């Protein structure tokens, strides 16, 4: 009887995990991100959806780093594998601590966030179902898609990739690329941003010594390395979500809109909201072949 109960419990957990995984993917597909023409924005939109749906965007990078210390992940080798229970415990700590910081009215469903994010990361980093995950995989995944400034995240990443003299270790950077590019693959953008040795070698000049400033300059300057072009866009996207543009979109005719704004460099006073620009909606004599300038703020000339 006791053994049957244990089997039933495991079956229940597995069923819940599968259900949650399908739920997250189904909800993401319902957003119709795949019609976005540009792979960089499409990937960033999908990962931003994962961030917000799991509430990880409310967990700051410094909270994540502190959790790594609390669970002794900083003392472990990058190649160390830990049971997935460690990941689940870590996520529980992050989201329960988040609720402790939030007012009662803003509390999140911590169990829902833990379950959805755990399942998504498990399917991405443990596709064979071994029940284990590398410590470095956990660090890379959570530092990439948590909340916070990109510069702070990359500074932490560099501490994981550099030697005692403060220079980048190329083999560790290649390992980082393999891990971070699993994230686009997990939202079905692997064909655009999958890992290749050529991509890793193209990021920095051969044999050049790379310190933290060079590392930040190259990874944060747009467009930056092609395989990571989605990364700064993901963070800029988070920053402009509440930016208000009091102008009409000439695509959908919305009188005002939020997010990015795009202005044609050929058509006079022609503006598009991000939804219209990303999806290729046009009007009048405007063409998708026209050069557009992206704006993340609005300044009136009046």
DRENGUFI-718656 format. One record per residue (C-alpha): residue number from 1; z negated, y negated, x negated. Coordinates in steps of 0.05 Angstrom, whole numbers, plus 5000, padded with zeros to 4 digits. Last residue first. Example, Ala and Ser with C-alpha at 12.3 -4.5 7.8 and 13.67 -1.06 7.14 Angstrom:
2|4857|5021|4727
1|4844|5090|4754
***
This chain:
302|5579|3563|4860
301|5599|3611|4804
300|5556|3666|4835
299|5532|3720|4787
298|5533|3792|4810
297|5510|3851|4768
296|5535|3918|4743
295|5607|3897|4738
294|5666|3941|4720
293|5734|3911|4703
292|5797|3941|4731
291|5866|3949|4701
290|5920|3963|4753
289|5947|4033|4757
288|5906|4048|4820
287|5951|3997|4853
286|5937|3933|4892
285|5993|3905|4935
284|5953|3911|4999
283|5898|3962|5000
282|5868|4014|4954
281|5824|4076|4957
280|5823|4115|4891
279|5760|4155|4902
278|5721|4124|4845
277|5745|4055|4863
276|5729|4062|4937
275|5659|4090|4927
274|5643|4041|4871
273|5658|3980|4914
272|5725|3946|4903
271|5742|3873|4890
270|5807|3834|4889
269|5799|3759|4873
268|5872|3752|4852
267|5906|3818|4835
266|5917|3831|4761
265|5849|3841|4728
264|5823|3877|4789
263|5748|3872|4800
262|5702|3933|4805
261|5631|3930|4830
260|5578|3981|4813
259|5519|3994|4860
258|5509|3958|4925
257|5555|3931|4979
256|5572|3871|5021
255|5624|3856|5075
254|5649|3928|5075
253|5725|3923|5081
252|5736|3996|5057
251|5783|3977|5001
250|5779|3902|4994
249|5703|3906|4986
248|5675|3841|5011
247|5627|3801|4967
246|5552|3793|4967
245|5541|3846|4912
244|5471|3875|4911
243|5443|3915|4852
242|5397|3969|4880
241|5435|4029|4851
240|5451|3991|4788
239|5399|4020|4740
238|5407|4092|4761
237|5482|4088|4750
236|5471|4058|4682
235|5430|4120|4664
234|5482|4169|4688
233|5537|4127|4655
232|5501|4132|4588
231|5503|4209|4593
230|5572|4220|4623
229|5608|4201|4559
228|5572|4257|4523
227|5631|4304|4506
226|5675|4244|4491
225|5629|4216|4438
224|5615|4142|4453
223|5651|4104|4509
222|5606|4066|4506
221|5555|4055|4451
220|5492|4094|4466
219|5507|4158|4427
218|5537|4124|4366
217|5488|4067|4360
216|5428|4112|4374
215|5446|4162|4319
214|5462|4106|4270
213|5394|4075|4283
212|5358|4143|4278
211|5389|4160|4211
210|5455|4196|4199
209|5476|4212|4128
208|5551|4220|4127
207|5577|4289|4105
206|5632|4287|4159
205|5631|4225|4202
204|5593|4235|4266
203|5609|4257|4338
202|5674|4293|4324
201|5641|4353|4291
200|5603|4371|4354
199|5665|4364|4398
198|5706|4407|4350
197|5652|4462|4353
196|5662|4464|4428
195|5612|4455|4485
194|5634|4444|4557
193|5646|4374|4584
192|5709|4374|4625
191|5717|4448|4640
190|5641|4454|4647
189|5637|4405|4705
188|5611|4454|4757
187|5542|4422|4766
186|5508|4472|4719
185|5565|4462|4669
184|5547|4388|4665
183|5476|4409|4647
182|5496|4464|4598
181|5523|4407|4556
180|5452|4388|4536
179|5438|4456|4506
178|5500|4466|4465
177|5498|4393|4442
176|5426|4401|4419
175|5444|4463|4378
174|5500|4424|4345
173|5449|4370|4330
172|5402|4421|4299
171|5458|4446|4254
170|5474|4375|4233
169|5403|4358|4212
168|5397|4283|4224
167|5360|4243|4172
166|5288|4218|4175
165|5267|4243|4107
164|5225|4300|4138
163|5286|4327|4175
162|5316|4303|4240
161|5335|4339|4305
160|5271|4340|4345
159|5251|4270|4326
158|5322|4250|4346
157|5310|4275|4416
156|5250|4230|4423
155|5291|4169|4402
154|5346|4193|4449
153|5298|4192|4508
152|5270|4124|4492
151|5341|4096|4485
150|5363|4127|4551
149|5308|4091|4588
148|5265|4129|4638
147|5269|4181|4692
146|5279|4256|4679
145|5349|4286|4671
144|5357|4286|4596
143|5285|4296|4574
142|5278|4354|4623
141|5339|4392|4600
140|5331|4381|4525
139|5257|4400|4523
138|5265|4462|4567
137|5325|4486|4526
136|5286|4474|4462
135|5230|4519|4486
134|5281|4574|4499
133|5278|4607|4567
132|5254|4675|4591
131|5261|4717|4655
130|5320|4756|4629
129|5361|4737|4690
128|5429|4736|4656
127|5441|4664|4677
126|5377|4641|4642
125|5393|4568|4624
124|5433|4544|4684
123|5407|4592|4737
122|5335|4581|4714
121|5345|4505|4711
120|5370|4503|4783
119|5315|4551|4807
118|5259|4512|4774
117|5287|4446|4800
116|5290|4469|4873
115|5223|4505|4872
114|5185|4450|4837
113|5214|4395|4881
112|5199|4434|4945
111|5128|4450|4923
110|5116|4377|4905
109|5136|4350|4973
108|5132|4277|4952
107|5076|4227|4966
106|5099|4156|4980
105|5053|4141|5039
104|4992|4168|5002
103|5004|4122|4943
102|5035|4153|4881
101|5001|4166|4814
100|4968|4231|4837
99|5034|4252|4867
98|5067|4246|4799
97|5012|4287|4768
96|5028|4342|4818
95|5101|4336|4800
94|5093|4341|4725
93|5040|4395|4726
92|5080|4438|4774
91|5141|4430|4730
90|5102|4454|4669
89|5074|4513|4707
88|5144|4533|4730
87|5172|4527|4660
86|5115|4569|4632
85|5127|4621|4686
84|5198|4625|4659
83|5168|4664|4602
82|5175|4631|4534
81|5229|4638|4481
80|5218|4607|4412
79|5283|4583|4380
78|5262|4510|4379
77|5198|4530|4342
76|5133|4516|4378
75|5081|4462|4364
74|5115|4411|4409
73|5112|4461|4466
72|5036|4459|4463
71|5027|4455|4539
70|4993|4387|4536
69|5042|4363|4483
68|5103|4379|4526
67|5068|4347|4585
66|5059|4283|4545
65|5133|4283|4529
64|5149|4290|4603
63|5102|4234|4624
62|5134|4190|4570
61|5203|4206|4597
60|5183|4180|4666
59|5178|4225|4728
58|5207|4188|4789
57|5278|4210|4772
56|5252|4281|4775
55|5247|4274|4851
54|5284|4341|4861
53|5337|4309|4905
52|5337|4247|4861
51|5351|4280|4795
50|5399|4331|4824
49|5438|4275|4857
48|5440|4237|4792
47|5467|4299|4759
46|5524|4302|4810
45|5539|4228|4805
44|5539|4230|4729
43|5588|4289|4729
42|5635|4253|4777
41|5629|4188|4738
40|5649|4222|4673
39|5702|4267|4706
38|5738|4208|4737
37|5776|4218|4803
36|5716|4226|4849
35|5739|4276|4902
34|5691|4328|4874
33|5631|4287|4894
32|5638|4309|4966
31|5565|4295|4984
30|5565|4361|5022
29|5576|4397|4956
28|5509|4371|4931
27|5473|4393|4994
26|5504|4463|4989
25|5486|4468|4915
24|5413|4448|4928
23|5407|4494|4989
22|5440|4553|4955
21|5390|4548|4899
20|5332|4541|4948
19|5355|4603|4986
18|5362|4643|4922
17|5292|4623|4900
16|5262|4638|4968
15|5294|4707|4968
14|5268|4721|4899
13|5197|4699|4918
12|5199|4742|4981
11|5224|4802|4943
10|5168|4794|4892
9|5117|4790|4948
8|5145|4850|4984
7|5143|4890|4918
6|5070|4869|4908
5|5053|4889|4979
4|5087|4957|4970
3|5045|4968|4906
2|4981|4952|4944
1|5000|5000|5000
***
